[in-house]
């Protein structure tokens, strides 16, 4: 008997939107998953052929890329940051919409690439950030933070930040303004490429999610 498929989901903002989509595709976690006091990371599913793990968004991509999970849901920002060759993202789930943007202090001097070629940037997306600034002819020195990005300019840690933006309210409350959008972000179904080729259950899972996306787009 084959072991259950492992489906990885991210803690945080995407999960609430993802759960109804998952349910429509037949991926329904056990009741304990919804117990906020439960510290478990791995859960059974209503389908005994599946288990669900709940991890940090960046770790979803790693678990799936290395085959520890066969499929999962994560934002396109995470997929772009890691750029794992083992990951395939066949379905845009049309949820978790936001954008990855550059921001600076609202009272900061306007930055011109003609005046400088080096810039310190606080972000948890060093790969995306470096590539984007390089295209502008700027060498970005990325300071990796996992949160509280908005504090970095006011405390002298960086001149700019690159972070996810939804409404822009957090930026405004910390004296920052959005200056450039690097990429729009939405949640995607991801699968391990090798598992997709060798495990029919993974291919069937992709088709269920794809059918839902097609229905919603119609």
CORSULWO-V456969 format. One record per pair of residues at least 12 apart in sequence whose C-alpha atoms are under 10 Angstrom apart, sorted by the first residue. I is the first residue (numbers start at 1). J is the second residue. D is the distance in Angstrom with one decimal. If there is no record, write none. Layout:
{{I J D} {I J D}}
This chain:
{{2 49 8.4} {3 48 9.7} {3 49 7.3} {3 50 8.3} {3 51 9.6} {4 44 9.4} {4 45 9.7} {4 47 9.2} {4 48 7.1} {4 49 4.5} {4 50 4.5} {4 51 6.2} {4 52 9.6} {4 70 9.9} {4 201 9.7} {5 48 9.3} {5 49 6.3} {5 50 4.6} {5 51 6.2} {5 52 8.4} {5 68 9.7} {5 69 7.2} {5 70 6.4} {5 71 8.0} {5 195 9.9} {5 199 9.4} {5 201 7.9} {5 202 7.9} {6 42 9.2} {6 43 9.7} {6 44 9.7} {6 45 10.0} {6 49 9.0} {6 50 5.9} {6 51 5.0} {6 52 5.7} {6 53 7.0} {6 63 9.5} {6 64 8.9} {6 67 9.3} {6 68 7.5} {6 69 4.7} {6 70 5.7} {6 71 6.7} {6 72 8.2} {6 202 10.0} {7 27 8.4} {7 42 9.7} {7 43 9.9} {7 45 9.8} {7 50 7.2} {7 51 6.3} {7 52 4.8} {7 53 6.2} {7 54 8.7} {7 60 9.1} {7 63 9.5} {7 64 8.5} {7 68 9.5} {7 69 5.8} {7 70 6.3} {7 71 5.0} {7 72 4.9} {7 73 8.1} {7 190 9.6} {7 191 9.1} {7 202 10.0} {8 41 9.9} {8 42 9.2} {8 51 8.7} {8 52 5.8} {8 53 4.9} {8 54 6.0} {8 55 7.1} {8 56 9.5} {8 57 9.1} {8 59 8.9} {8 60 5.7} {8 61 8.6} {8 62 10.0} {8 63 7.6} {8 64 7.5} {8 68 9.3} {8 69 6.3} {8 70 8.1} {8 71 6.3} {8 72 4.3} {8 73 6.5} {8 74 8.6} {8 190 9.3} {8 191 9.8} {9 22 9.9} {9 52 7.2} {9 53 6.2} {9 54 5.0} {9 55 6.4} {9 56 8.1} {9 57 7.4} {9 59 9.4} {9 60 6.5} {9 61 9.7} {9 71 9.0} {9 72 5.6} {9 73 5.4} {9 74 7.1} {9 189 9.9} {10 53 8.5} {10 54 5.7} {10 55 5.3} {10 56 5.3} {10 57 4.5} {10 58 8.1} {10 59 8.1} {10 60 6.4} {10 61 9.5} {10 72 8.4} {10 73 6.9} {10 74 6.5} {10 75 9.0} {11 53 9.9} {11 54 6.2} {11 55 5.8} {11 56 5.4} {11 57 6.4} {11 58 9.9} {11 60 9.5} {11 74 9.8} {12 54 9.9} {12 55 9.4} {12 56 7.9} {12 57 7.9} {13 57 9.6} {13 96 7.2} {14 57 8.9} {14 73 8.6} {14 74 7.7} {14 75 7.8} {14 95 7.5} {14 96 5.2} {14 97 8.8} {14 186 9.0} {14 187 7.2} {15 54 9.3} {15 57 9.7} {15 73 8.7} {15 74 9.1} {15 95 9.8} {15 96 8.6} {15 187 9.7} {16 95 9.9} {16 96 9.2} {17 93 9.8} {17 94 9.8} {17 95 6.4} {17 96 6.8} {17 187 9.4} {18 73 7.8} {18 74 9.4} {18 93 8.3} {18 94 9.8} {18 95 7.2} {18 96 8.1} {18 187 8.3} {18 188 9.8} {18 189 10.0} {21 93 8.0} {21 94 10.0} {21 95 9.1} {21 209 8.2} {21 212 8.1} {21 213 9.3} {22 73 9.3} {22 93 10.0} {22 189 10.0} {22 208 9.8} {22 209 8.1} {22 212 9.9} {23 46 9.9} {24 208 8.6} {24 209 8.4} {24 212 7.7} {25 205 7.6} {25 206 9.3} {25 207 9.3} {25 208 5.6} {25 209 5.9} {25 210 9.4} {25 211 9.0} {25 212 7.4} {26 45 9.3} {26 46 8.3} {26 47 7.5} {26 50 9.9} {26 205 8.7} {26 208 8.4} {26 209 9.4} {27 45 7.0} {27 46 7.5} {27 47 7.2} {27 50 7.8} {27 51 8.9} {27 52 8.4} {27 205 9.1} {28 44 8.8} {28 45 5.5} {28 46 5.6} {28 47 7.3} {28 50 9.2} {28 51 9.2} {28 52 8.5} {29 42 9.8} {29 43 6.7} {29 44 6.2} {29 45 4.2} {29 46 6.1} {29 47 8.5} {29 50 9.1} {29 51 7.7} {29 52 6.6} {29 53 9.4} {30 43 6.6} {30 44 5.6} {30 45 5.0} {30 46 6.1} {30 47 9.3} {30 51 9.2} {30 52 9.0} {31 43 9.1} {31 44 9.0} {31 45 8.8} {31 46 9.2} {32 44 8.8} {32 45 10.0} {33 45 9.2} {33 52 8.9} {33 53 9.4} {33 54 8.8} {40 53 8.8} {40 54 8.4} {41 53 5.5} {41 54 5.2} {41 55 6.8} {42 54 6.5} {42 55 9.0} {49 201 9.2} {50 201 9.9} {51 69 9.5} {52 69 9.0} {52 71 9.8} {52 72 8.9} {53 69 8.4} {53 72 9.0} {54 72 9.8} {56 74 9.6} {57 73 8.6} {57 74 6.2} {57 75 7.7} {57 77 9.9} {57 78 7.3} {57 79 10.0} {58 74 8.0} {58 75 9.0} {58 77 9.4} {58 78 6.0} {58 79 8.6} {58 81 9.0} {58 82 8.5} {58 124 9.9} {59 74 9.4} {59 78 9.1} {60 72 6.7} {60 73 7.4} {60 74 6.7} {60 75 9.7} {60 78 8.8} {60 79 9.7} {60 190 9.2} {61 73 8.5} {61 74 7.1} {61 75 9.4} {61 78 7.1} {61 79 6.8} {61 81 9.9} {61 82 7.7} {61 83 9.3} {61 84 8.1} {61 86 9.7} {61 87 7.6} {61 190 7.9} {61 191 9.1} {61 192 9.4} {62 78 9.8} {62 79 9.7} {62 82 8.4} {62 84 8.3} {62 86 9.6} {62 87 9.0} {63 192 9.1} {64 84 9.7} {64 86 8.2} {64 87 7.0} {64 88 9.5} {64 190 7.6} {64 191 6.4} {64 192 5.5} {64 193 9.1} {64 195 9.5} {65 82 9.7} {65 83 9.8} {65 84 6.5} {65 85 7.8} {65 86 5.1} {65 87 5.3} {65 88 8.7} {65 190 9.0} {65 191 7.8} {65 192 5.6} {65 193 8.1} {65 194 9.4} {66 84 9.2} {66 86 7.4} {66 87 8.8} {66 192 7.6} {66 193 9.9} {66 194 9.8} {67 86 8.6} {67 87 9.5} {67 191 9.0} {67 192 6.2} {67 193 8.9} {67 194 8.1} {67 195 7.5} {68 192 9.2} {69 191 8.3} {69 192 7.7} {69 195 9.3} {70 87 9.8} {70 190 8.5} {70 191 5.7} {70 192 5.4} {70 193 8.6} {70 194 8.9} {70 195 6.1} {70 196 8.0} {70 199 9.1} {70 201 9.7} {70 202 7.1} {71 87 9.3} {71 88 9.4} {71 89 9.5} {71 189 7.3} {71 190 5.5} {71 191 4.1} {71 192 6.3} {71 193 9.6} {71 195 8.7} {71 196 9.0} {71 202 7.4} {71 205 8.7} {71 206 8.9} {72 89 9.5} {72 188 8.4} {72 189 5.9} {72 190 5.3} {72 191 6.5} {72 192 9.1} {73 89 9.1} {73 91 9.7} {73 92 9.8} {73 93 8.8} {73 187 6.6} {73 188 5.6} {73 189 4.7} {73 190 5.9} {73 191 8.7} {74 89 9.4} {74 93 9.8} {74 96 9.1} {74 186 8.4} {74 187 5.3} {74 188 5.6} {74 189 6.8} {74 190 7.2} {75 92 9.4} {75 93 9.7} {75 95 9.1} {75 96 7.3} {75 97 8.7} {75 98 9.5} {75 185 6.5} {75 186 5.5} {75 187 4.1} {75 188 5.9} {75 189 8.8} {75 190 9.5} {76 89 8.7} {76 92 8.8} {76 96 9.6} {76 97 9.7} {76 99 9.9} {76 100 10.0} {76 183 9.1} {76 184 8.4} {76 185 5.5} {76 186 5.7} {76 187 5.9} {76 188 6.3} {76 189 9.5} {76 190 9.7} {77 98 9.7} {77 99 8.5} {77 100 7.3} {77 125 8.3} {77 128 8.5} {77 163 10.0} {77 164 8.7} {77 183 7.9} {77 184 8.3} {77 185 6.0} {77 186 7.9} {77 187 8.7} {77 188 9.9} {78 125 8.3} {78 128 9.6} {78 185 9.3} {78 187 9.5} {78 188 10.0} {79 187 9.8} {79 188 8.8} {79 190 8.7} {80 125 9.2} {80 127 8.5} {80 128 7.0} {80 183 9.7} {80 185 9.9} {81 124 9.2} {81 125 6.1} {81 126 7.6} {81 127 5.7} {81 128 5.5} {81 129 8.8} {82 125 9.0} {82 126 9.9} {82 127 7.6} {82 128 8.8} {83 127 9.3} {83 128 9.7} {84 192 9.9} {85 192 9.4} {85 193 8.5} {86 191 8.5} {86 192 5.9} {86 193 5.5} {86 194 7.4} {86 195 9.7} {87 190 6.5} {87 191 6.0} {87 192 5.2} {87 193 5.9} {87 194 9.1} {88 188 9.7} {88 189 8.4} {88 190 5.5} {88 191 5.4} {88 192 6.3} {88 193 5.9} {88 194 9.7} {88 196 8.9} {89 187 9.8} {89 188 6.2} {89 189 5.7} {89 190 4.3} {89 191 6.4} {89 192 8.9} {89 193 9.4} {89 206 9.6} {90 188 7.6} {90 189 6.4} {90 190 6.6} {90 191 7.9} {90 206 7.3} {90 207 9.4} {90 209 9.2} {90 210 7.8} {91 187 8.8} {91 188 5.7} {91 189 5.3} {91 190 7.6} {91 191 9.9} {91 206 7.6} {91 207 9.2} {91 209 7.0} {91 210 5.9} {91 211 9.5} {91 212 9.6} {91 213 7.3} {91 214 9.6} {92 186 7.1} {92 187 6.3} {92 188 4.6} {92 189 6.6} {92 190 9.3} {92 209 9.2} {92 210 8.5} {92 213 7.4} {93 186 7.3} {93 187 5.7} {93 188 5.3} {93 189 6.8} {93 209 8.0} {93 210 8.5} {93 212 8.6} {93 213 6.3} {93 214 9.9} {93 216 9.4} {94 185 9.5} {94 186 6.1} {94 187 6.5} {94 188 7.8} {94 213 7.8} {94 216 9.0} {94 217 9.2} {95 185 9.1} {95 186 5.7} {95 187 5.6} {95 188 8.3} {96 166 9.5} {96 185 7.4} {96 186 5.1} {96 187 5.4} {96 188 9.1} {97 164 10.0} {97 165 9.5} {97 166 7.6} {97 184 7.5} {97 185 5.6} {97 186 4.6} {97 187 7.2} {98 164 6.7} {98 165 5.8} {98 166 4.8} {98 167 8.2} {98 183 9.0} {98 184 6.2} {98 185 5.2} {98 186 6.7} {98 187 9.6} {99 163 8.3} {99 164 5.5} {99 165 5.3} {99 166 6.5} {99 167 9.6} {99 181 6.8} {99 182 7.5} {99 183 5.8} {99 184 4.3} {99 185 5.0} {99 186 8.2} {100 125 9.3} {100 128 9.5} {100 129 9.6} {100 162 6.8} {100 163 5.5} {100 164 4.4} {100 165 6.1} {100 166 8.9} {100 178 10.0} {100 180 8.8} {100 181 6.1} {100 182 5.5} {100 183 5.4} {100 184 6.3} {100 185 6.8} {101 129 9.5} {101 161 8.2} {101 162 5.5} {101 163 5.7} {101 164 6.2} {101 165 6.5} {101 166 9.8} {101 177 10.0} {101 178 6.6} {101 179 7.4} {101 180 5.6} {101 181 4.3} {101 182 5.2} {101 183 7.2} {101 184 8.7} {102 121 9.1} {102 122 9.9} {102 123 9.5} {102 129 8.8} {102 160 6.8} {102 161 5.7} {102 162 4.5} {102 163 6.8} {102 164 8.9} {102 165 9.2} {102 176 9.9} {102 177 8.5} {102 178 5.9} {102 179 5.7} {102 180 5.1} {102 181 6.3} {102 182 7.1} {103 121 9.6} {103 150 8.8} {103 153 9.6} {103 159 9.0} {103 160 5.8} {103 161 5.4} {103 162 6.4} {103 163 7.9} {103 165 9.5} {103 168 9.9} {103 171 7.8} {103 175 9.9} {103 176 6.2} {103 177 5.3} {103 178 4.3} {103 179 5.4} {103 180 7.2} {103 181 9.1} {104 121 9.7} {104 150 9.0} {104 152 9.9} {104 153 7.3} {104 154 9.7} {104 158 9.3} {104 159 6.6} {104 160 4.8} {104 161 6.5} {104 162 9.1} {104 171 9.0} {104 175 8.4} {104 176 5.3} {104 177 5.6} {104 178 6.7} {104 179 7.1} {104 180 9.8} {105 150 9.3} {105 153 6.8} {105 154 7.7} {105 159 7.9} {105 160 7.7} {105 161 9.4} {105 171 9.0} {105 172 9.3} {105 174 8.4} {105 175 5.8} {105 176 4.3} {105 177 6.1} {105 178 8.9} {105 179 9.8} {106 171 9.6} {106 172 8.5} {106 174 9.4} {106 175 5.9} {106 176 5.0} {106 177 5.3} {106 178 8.7} {106 179 9.6} {107 175 8.0} {107 176 8.3} {107 177 9.0} {108 153 9.6} {108 159 8.6} {108 160 9.8} {108 175 10.0} {108 176 9.0} {108 177 9.6} {110 179 9.8} {111 159 9.6} {111 160 9.9} {112 138 9.9} {113 133 9.7} {113 136 7.3} {113 137 7.0} {113 138 6.7} {114 137 9.1} {114 138 9.5} {116 137 9.4} {116 138 7.6} {116 139 9.3} {117 133 9.6} {117 134 9.4} {117 136 9.2} {117 137 6.7} {117 138 4.6} {117 139 5.9} {117 140 8.4} {118 133 9.4} {118 134 9.9} {118 137 9.0} {118 138 5.6} {118 139 4.7} {118 140 5.8} {118 141 7.2} {119 133 8.9} {119 138 7.1} {119 139 6.3} {119 140 4.9} {119 141 6.0} {119 142 8.4} {119 158 8.0} {119 159 7.0} {119 160 7.9} {120 139 8.5} {120 140 5.7} {120 141 4.6} {120 142 5.9} {120 143 7.1} {120 153 9.7} {120 156 10.0} {120 157 7.9} {120 158 5.1} {120 159 5.9} {120 160 6.8} {120 161 8.6} {121 133 9.8} {121 140 6.4} {121 141 6.0} {121 142 4.9} {121 143 6.0} {121 144 8.5} {121 149 9.7} {121 152 8.7} {121 153 8.8} {121 157 8.3} {121 158 5.2} {121 159 6.2} {121 160 4.9} {121 161 5.2} {121 162 7.0} {122 140 9.6} {122 141 8.5} {122 142 5.8} {122 143 4.6} {122 144 5.9} {122 145 6.4} {122 146 9.5} {122 147 9.8} {122 148 9.8} {122 149 6.4} {122 150 8.7} {122 151 9.4} {122 152 6.6} {122 153 8.3} {122 157 7.4} {122 158 5.8} {122 159 8.0} {122 160 6.5} {122 161 4.7} {122 162 6.5} {122 163 8.6} {123 142 6.7} {123 143 6.3} {123 144 5.2} {123 145 5.6} {123 146 7.5} {123 147 8.4} {123 148 9.6} {123 149 6.6} {123 150 9.6} {123 152 9.4} {123 158 9.6} {123 160 8.8} {123 161 5.7} {123 162 5.1} {123 163 6.2} {123 164 9.6} {124 142 8.6} {124 143 8.0} {124 144 5.1} {124 145 5.2} {124 146 5.5} {124 147 7.7} {124 149 8.4} {124 161 9.3} {124 162 7.7} {124 163 7.4} {124 164 9.7} {125 142 8.4} {125 143 9.4} {125 144 7.4} {125 145 8.8} {125 146 9.2} {125 161 9.9} {125 162 7.3} {125 163 7.7} {125 164 9.8} {126 140 8.9} {126 141 8.6} {126 142 5.6} {126 143 7.6} {126 144 6.7} {126 145 9.5} {126 162 8.8} {127 142 8.7} {128 162 9.2} {128 182 8.5} {128 183 9.6} {129 141 9.2} {129 142 7.5} {129 161 9.3} {129 162 6.9} {129 163 9.5} {129 182 8.4} {130 142 7.2} {132 182 7.1} {132 183 9.9} {133 182 9.7} {140 160 9.8} {141 158 9.1} {142 158 8.7} {142 160 9.8} {142 161 9.1} {142 162 9.5} {143 157 8.1} {143 158 7.7} {143 161 9.2} {145 161 9.9} {147 163 9.3} {148 163 10.0} {149 161 6.6} {149 162 8.0} {149 163 7.3} {149 171 9.6} {150 162 9.4} {150 163 8.7} {150 170 7.9} {150 171 6.7} {150 172 9.6} {150 173 9.2} {150 174 6.3} {150 175 8.5} {150 176 7.5} {151 171 9.8} {151 174 7.4} {151 175 9.5} {151 176 9.6} {153 174 9.7} {153 175 9.5} {153 176 8.7} {154 174 8.6} {154 175 8.5} {154 176 9.4} {160 176 9.2} {160 178 9.9} {160 179 9.7} {161 176 9.3} {161 178 9.4} {162 178 9.4} {162 180 9.4} {162 181 9.3} {162 182 8.7} {163 178 9.8} {163 181 9.9} {163 182 9.6} {164 181 9.7} {164 182 9.8} {164 183 9.6} {164 184 9.4} {164 185 8.5} {165 178 8.5} {165 181 9.2} {165 184 9.6} {165 185 9.6} {166 185 9.8} {189 205 9.8} {189 206 7.8} {189 209 7.8} {189 210 9.1} {190 206 8.8} {191 203 9.1} {191 205 9.5} {191 206 8.2}}
